Amino acid sequence: MKPPVGAYVVDTGTERIGIVMGHEGPYVQLRPYGGGREWDADPEVVRQATVAERLRAATAYANARSRGEVP
């Protein structure tokens, strides 16, 4: 089953948290929390992110912004 657009998921193949941006062919298109380059993931290795995982991604992004590492 493909997750809905806007869902926060974990790509277990890469251990990255992403937001579902769409579906193209057999893949789920994901974008990192806070923006960045999209990547394609196999829907078989994608699972819903937990609240703790979403919070960790948000905190990492906020810390990177405060250090000037992201625009």
C-alpha positions in Angstrom: 0.0 0.0 0.0 1.3 3.4 -0.9 1.2 6.1 1.8 -0.8 9.2 1.2 0.7 12.5 0.0 1.8 14.5 3.0 2.4 11.6 5.3 5.7 11.4 7.3 7.4 8.1 6.6 10.7 6.3 7.2 12.6 4.9 4.2 13.9 1.8 6.0 16.3 1.2 3.1 18.2 4.4 3.9 16.8 5.1 7.5 15.8 8.6 6.3 12.6 10.4 7.3 10.7 12.0 4.5 7.4 13.5 3.6 5.5 11.8 0.8 5.3 14.2 -2.2 3.8 11.9 -4.7 3.8 8.5 -6.5 5.6 7.9 -9.8 5.4 4.5 -11.3 6.1 1.9 -8.7 7.9 4.4 -6.4 7.0 6.8 -3.6 8.6 10.2 -3.9 10.0 11.5 -0.7 11.4 14.9 0.4 13.5 15.4 3.6 11.9 17.2 6.5 12.6 20.9 6.0 13.0 20.6 2.2 15.8 19.4 0.0 16.3 17.0 -2.9 13.6 14.4 -3.4 14.3 10.7 -3.7 12.4 7.7 -4.8 11.7 4.8 -2.4 10.2 1.4 -2.9 6.8 1.4 -1.1 7.8 -2.1 0.3 10.5 -0.5 2.5 8.5 2.6 3.6 6.7 2.7 7.0 4.9 5.5 8.9 7.1 7.6 11.1 6.5 7.6 14.8 5.8 10.8 16.7 9.3 10.5 18.2 10.9 10.1 14.8 9.1 13.2 13.5 10.1 15.2 16.5 13.8 14.1 16.1 13.7 15.2 12.4 12.2 18.6 13.3 14.8 19.1 16.1 17.6 18.2 13.8 16.3 20.6 11.2 15.9 23.5 13.7 19.4 22.9 15.0 20.9 22.9 11.5 19.1 26.2 10.8 20.4 27.8 13.9 23.9 26.9 12.9 23.4 28.3 9.5 23.7 25.0 7.7 20.4 25.3 5.8 18.8 28.4 4.3 
